[in-house]
Amino acid sequence: MPGDKRLSVAPVVGPDDPRRFTDAGIEVKPVYTQTDLPKGLADDLGAPGVFPFTRGVHGEMYRKQHWTIRQYAGYASAKESNERYRYLLNQGSTGLSMAFDLPTQLGLDSDDPRCLGEVGRTGVAIDSIEDMRMAFDGIPLDQVSTSMTINAPASVLLLLYELVGEEQGVPASELRGTVQNDILKEYIARGNFIYPPMAAMRLTTDLFSYCRETIPKWNTISISGYHFREKGCSAVQEVAFTLADGIAYVQAAIDAGLKVDEFAPRLAFFFNGHNNVFQEVAKFRAARRMWARIMHDRFGARDERSLKLRFHTQTGGVTLTAQQPENNIVRVALQGFAAVCGGTQSLHTNGFDEALALPTESAAKLAVRTQQILAYESGVADTVDPFAGSYFVEALTDEIETRASELIAKVDELGGAVAAIDFVRGEIEESAYGYHERYRTEQDIVVGVNRFVEDGVEVPEIMRVDPAAERDQVTRLKAFKQSRDQDLVVDRLTMVRAAARGNANLLPVLRRALEDRCTIGEVCGAMRAVFGSYKAAG
């Protein structure tokens, strides 16, 4: 039945069992033959760039243009992060990817007492337009695509980026990039939420509408399965729960009065890259085919761009080991290879030292070089969908689609992704427990962790964020607040609260507040005063 753990999680059978399973519970046969090819394969495959896009969203794929090489980066202050961004661009990155610290992700200012010890630790601290201006100093925003991994305060960070672009003389219509803006996965897998789901979904759809009118080249959401996989889900669950969230966002936008083909072409997705190359390739292909049919059959989308699942991939952070960390170089290369074979539009390869700390500059450079070797030396970019027709991969693709479709049916039965949050969370927890048990019993092997273990601990030089960076950020923020027109700030925050109580699009009012030097914490706090805060069950 839909939702049965056997549909999406490998069984725990012990290392002596001769059977082999993918992490999604798909039993792998010793040999695959023509009889394993799915019926109707020709219709399911089509051609690259043609519905149902199994073989890729573009006809020529990487022969025409390589994927965007991004490296997720940001730490300490905007100044240090700006230096890292420039360094990565000089090393050959073709896009930027901003990592924000925990206070920024939670819509809090760096001087909030709750943020002590967290400012600038997991990413860059952005409190105001001054910080955003500094982060992109000397980086022309009309020439670079920027991805921002931000969710609950996504609209606020996007508006700051738009304001800085205008200061550079770049019209909003020319800005290119993505905000993650996927709040549903925060309730399930990460916990970096602010508002209750309905208010958060309103902000999401307001951003869709605002970008359609003002920033038309911007990807308005990156619907993320990455964090489900980091939490412990299987490949089948990653596809099912990501697409279920996508369905929820599309329905919310339609309910808000938008026409599907007005916003769907700017939807994007974000997947994880794991070690089982064949399953990962099949996963990407199945997800692409499923989304095309969902958009066409369920929502009546007719613009071809609305049917295309465009996605970014990040190699699996949870697969990195602190033990024998240089082994991670091989893992990352395999995961990047799988993502490219699966047709990703954008790729981040993790630094080998990220199980220990934020990546050092040298580790970040090696991660960029890994992508460049894939692009220019491996041959993977020479032909489209190189695994097409493989008995094994086509059988896996079909099986993942079947099992993921049954899980989506269960989510639908429960009332959709918002109503099914507890169900999805429970499914992922069951999967994570299964992973642990399979590692513990050595059914699944992790080199250097439960097999081929060495005595002693190998610790490379790691990156450390200077605690002085937090003090400096707080000092700058206090000076920024003291230099403002305080009456104007009060007026703008009053306008934000009034807009939150109404039904009109919030973003124009938020933009005005940020332009007049309100901070992220103040703007998000004004909305929190109206919307309330989300409290997770239990």
N, C-alpha and C positions, 0 to 999 in steps of 0.2 A: 504494500500500500504506500501511497505518497508519504514521505517523511520517515519511512523505515530507515534505521541507521545503516542497514546493509546496502542501501542504495547509494550511500555517499561516503562511507567510512570503511577502511580496510579492517578486517577482523584480526583479532589477536590470536594467533595459532601457534606461536613458538617457532624457534629457528630450525627445528628438525622437520617441519612440515614441508613436503616437496613443492607445494603450490607457491606461486608468486602473485602478489597483488600490488596494484598501484595504491597510493594513499587514499584513493576514493573507493577502494573496495572492488575494483575491476580486476578480475583474475586474468593474468597474462599467460597465454598458452605458450608452450615451448616453440611452436612453429605456426606461422600464419600463411595461409594459401589464398588462392583466388576465391575459394568458397566463403571466406570470411568477409569479403567485400560487401558492404550494405546493398540491399536492393534499391534501385532507383538512384544509384550513385551519380550517374551522368547529370540528372536534374539537380541533385544536391550540390554538385561541384560547380557547374556553370564555368564561366571564364573569369579570370581576374578582372575586377572592376565592374562586374555584372552581377545582378541579383541572382542568388542570395549572398554573394560576396564571400563565400567560403574561402576562396583562393586569394582574397585581398581586396581592399577598397579601391585600389588603383590598377589600371591595366598593366602598367610597366613597372610598378613598385620601385625597387631601389635602383633599377637600371636608369631611371629618370632622375631620381633624387634620393640620397640616403636619408634614413631616419634622422630626427633631430637628436644630437648628442647633448644631453643635459647632465649636470651633476648637482644633486641636491646639496645646497650649501648655505651657510649662514651661521654666525656665532658672535657672541659678545655684542659689540655695538655696530651701528650702521657703517662706521668707518672701517673696522676690521673686515666686515662682510664685503664691503665694496672692493677692498683689496683682493679678497678671494675671488670675487666674481671676475674682476679684470684678469687675474691670473688664469682662471679657467678658460676664459675667452681667448687669451693669448696662447693657451696650450691646444686649442682646436675645438673647444665646446662650441656648439652652434646655437645654443639656447641657454637661458638661465633658469634655475629652479630655487626659489627662496624657501629656506627653512626658518620658521619663527620660533622664538622661545615660548615656554609654557604660559607666562603671563599674557603675551600677545594673543596666543591661541584662545585664552579664556576671557579676552576682552578686559584685561586689567592693566592699569598703568604700573610702570616699574617701581614707583614710590609707594604702592599699596603694601601695607605691612604683611599681607598674605604672600607676597612674592619674594620675600627675603630668601636669598640663596638660589633662586631660580632664574634671575635676570640674565639673559644672554647665554644660558647653559646649553639648551638643546637647539638653539637657533638664534637668529638676530632679534634684538629688542627693538620694536617699532612702537613708539608712543604717540607720535605726532607727524605732521607734514614735514617738520624739520628732519626727522630721522629718515623718512622715505626719500627726501631730497638728497641726503647724504649717501644713502645706500646706492643710488644710481648716478652719483656724481661722475661725469665724464663718460657715461655709458649712454649712447644715443638710443632712445626708446623707439625710434622709427626704424631701427636696423636690427633689433634683437627681439626675440619672443621670450616672454617671461612667464614661468609657471609659479604660482603662489600656493603653497600647501597650507591653506587656511580655510576654516569651515564656519564656525559660529559667527565670527566677525568678518566673513569674506567680503561683504558689501563695503565695509569700512575700508579695508585694505585696498580693494579695487579702486575706490574713489580717491584715495591718497595717491595711488599710481597714476590715475587719470590727471589729477591736479599737477603732479610733477611733470608728466608728459606735456601738459599745456605750458608750463614754465619753460620747457625746452623748445617750445614752438612746434610740438608734435600734436596735431589735432587728434581727438579721441577716435575718430574714424580710421586712423592709421595704426592704432595700438594693436598689438598681437600678443596673445598669451592665454593663460588659463587660470581660473581660481578653482580650487578643489570644491569648496562650497557643498560638500556632501555631508549633511548633518545626520542623516539616518545611521550611517555606519559609526558615528560617534556614540550614539546611544547603545550600540551593540558591542563595539569592539575596542574603542579607545577611551571614551569618557570625557573628551574635551568639548562638552556642550555648555551652553549658557541658558537658553530659553526652552520652554516646553515645545514639543514637536509642532503644534499648529502654528505658533508664532515663528518658529524657525523655518517652516515650509513657506510661510508668507514672505519672509525675507528672500528665500531662494527664488520664488517666482517673481518677486519684484525685481530681482537682479536680472532674470531672464528678459523681462519687459524693458528694463532700462537699457540693457546692452543692445537689444534689437533696434532701439531708437538712436542710441548714442555711440556705442562701441561695437559696431556690427561684426568686426573681425575677431572678437574675443570669444573664447570657449567659456560658456557661462557656468559649467559644472564639470567636474571630473569624478564620475560615479565610481566609487572605489571598492574593489574587492581586495585590494592589497592588504588592508588592515584586518580583514576577516582571516586571510591566510596567515598573517603574522600572529593572530590570536589563536590559531590552531586548526582552522577549517581545512577540509580537503579540496582538491581541484574541482570536483563536482559542486560542492557547496559554494566555492568561490564564484563559479559561473552563475549558479542559481540565485544566490542571495544578492549578487551585484545586479543582475538583470531585474530581479524583483524590486530592488530599490529604484532602478531606472524606470520601471513601470509606474511606481508611485510618484516620481517627479513629473513624468509626462502627464499623468492624470491630474496632478495638482495644478499644473500649468493650464491645462484645458479647463479645469474647473474655475480657474482665475480669469477665464475669458480669452486666453491666447489660442490661436489656431496652430495645430500641430506643426505644419510646415513653416510657420513663422519662427519657431524657436528650436525645433529638433535638429536642424543642420549644425547647430553650435554645441550640441551635447557631446561630451567626450567621456572616456572611461579610463580606469587606472587599475592595472592588474599586477600581480606578483609573478616573479620568475623563479621557479624552483629547479631542483636538480634532475628530476626525471624528464629528460629532454623530450621523449616521445609523447608522454602525457601532456607536457606543457604546450607543445606544438598543436596537439589535438584540441586542447582546451581553448586556445585562442581561435582556432578555426571554427569550433562548435559555437563559441560565444558570438562570433561575427554572423554566422548563419542564423542563429536563433534570434538575434536582435533585429535583423532585416525582416524576418517573418513576423515578429511581434509588432514592429512599427507598421508594417504593411497591412496585416490581417486584423490586428486588435485595435489599432488607432487610425487606420485609414490614411496613413501618410502616403503621399504620392510624389513628393519631391525626392529624387534619387538620393540627395544628400542626407535626407532624414533617415534613410534606411541603413546608412553606413555606420558601423561601429568603429570609430576611430579611437585608438587607445595608446596610452603611455604605459611602459613597463618599468618597474624597478626590481632589480635582483633581490632575492629573498634575504632580508635582514636576519630573520629567525634562523636561517640555515648557517649563518656565520658562527664559527667557534672561537672561543678565547684560547682553547688548547691548539697548539700548532697553527697559529693564525695564518701562516703563509699558505696553508692548504686552501684558504678562502680565495686565493687568486684563481685557482683552478675552478672552484665552484662558481665564482662570478662569471668566468669566461663561458662555462657550459650554460649557465642561465641566460646570459646575453645572447649566445648562439641560438638557444631555443626561442627567445623572444623575437629575434630577427627572422628565423625560419617560420615563425607563426605570424609574421606580418605586422609588427608593431610600428607605430608612427613616430615614437619618441622613446628614448631609453636612458635610464640612469643605472650605472654599474656601481655597486657599493665598493668602498675602500676596504681592503683586506683587514684593516685594524678596527673596524667599526663594532666588533663585539666587545672592544675594550674602551673605546672613547670616540669622540668625533674624529673624522679622518685627518691625518696630517696632510700637509701640502703634497708631500711626495706620494702618499697613498692615493690622494685624489688624482694626481697626474697619471699614475699607473692605471687607474680606473678609466680615465679618458683614453689612454693608449690602448687599453683592452678593446674599447669600441672601435678605435681606428684600425686595429689589426683585423677585427671582424669585418669591417667595411672594405678594407683594401687588400687583405692578404688571404682571407679564408675562402673566397669564392661564393660566399653565401648570398652576396648581393647581385650575382650575375644572372640569376634566373628567378622567376616568380614562383612562390609556393613549392620549394624543391621536394617536399615530402608527399606531394599529391600523388595518389595512386598506390602508395605503400599499403600493402595488405594490413599491416599492423596499425599504422596511423589512421587510416580511414575507418577501421573497425573501432579504434579508440574514440575518434571524433564522433561517430554515430552513437556509441555507448554513453559518452559524456552528455551529448545532447538529450538522449532519452532520459537519463537519470536526473539531469538538471531540470528538465521540463516537468518531471513528476514532483520535484521539490517546489518549483514555482506554483504548481497546482495546489500544493498544500498551503503555501502562503496565501494564495487567492482564497482558498476555502476559509482561512482564518480572518479574512477581511482586508488583506493587503499588507504591505511591508510595515506600515506604521503600527497597525494592530498586532502584527506578528513579531514584534521586537523580542518578546520573551521567548517565543518558540525558536527564533533564529539564534538567539544567544545560547539557549540550551543545546541546540544541535552542534554549535561550534565547540561548546565545552565538552560534549561527548567525543567529538573528533580529537580535541586536544588531549584528552585522557588516553584515547587509543594510541596516539603518537607516543606518549610517554611510556605506555606499557610495551609497545613494540620495541622501543629503544632499550628499555630496561631488560627485556628478555632476549635481546640481540636478534630479534626477528628482522629488525631494520638496523643497518650498520651505519654509524657515523665515524668516519676515519679520524683517529686521534682522540675520540671521546669514549666509545665503548668497544673499540677494536684498534689495534696498532697504537696502543697508548704508550707514551714515553714517561719516564721519571723526570721530575723537575718541571718547572713552569717557564715557558719561553715567552718573555714579555718584550715586544719591540718598543722603540721609543714612541710614546703616545702624545697626543695633543692635550694640553691643559689650558683651560680658560682662566686667565688671570682674575682673581677676585676683585682686583681694582677696577675691572671693567664695569662691574655692577655699581660700585660707588660712583664712578664717573657718569654712568647713565642716569642715575637718580639725581645727581647734582645738576646735570644739563636739563633734565626734565623740570626740576624746581625753578631754575632760572627761566625756562620757557614759559612756565605758568605765571611767573611774576611779571613778565614783560608784556602780558596781553591786556586788552581792554576787558576788564572783568565783567562789566555790565553787558557787553556784547556777548560774552560767553554764556552768561546766565540766560539771556534772551534766546540764544540759539538752542540751548538745551531744553528750554521751555517749549520751543517749537518742535523739537524731536519728540518729546513726551506727548504733545498734542497730536502729532502725526501718527504716533504708535497707537493712540486710542481711536484713530479714524481708519479709513479704508483705502486712502490714496497711496500711490507708490511712495515708499519711504526714502528712496535713494536721493532724490533731489534735495530733500530737507537735510539728510545726513551730509551730503556734499557741502551744503552751505555752512553747516556747523564746523566741518573739518577745515574748510577754506578760511574760516574766521578763527582758527587756532584752538578749537576744542580738541581734546585728546581722545584717543581710542577708548580709554577707560571711562571717560566722562560720557561719551556718546553711547557706548554699550551699557553703561550704568543707567542712563536715562531710559533706554528701551527696557532694561531689566525692571525698572521701577513700575512699568506698565504691564509687561508680559509676565513677570515673575521669573523664577528660576526652576529648572527641571531637577527633580530629585529621582534618582534611579531607585527602582523597587529593590527592597532588601538592603 
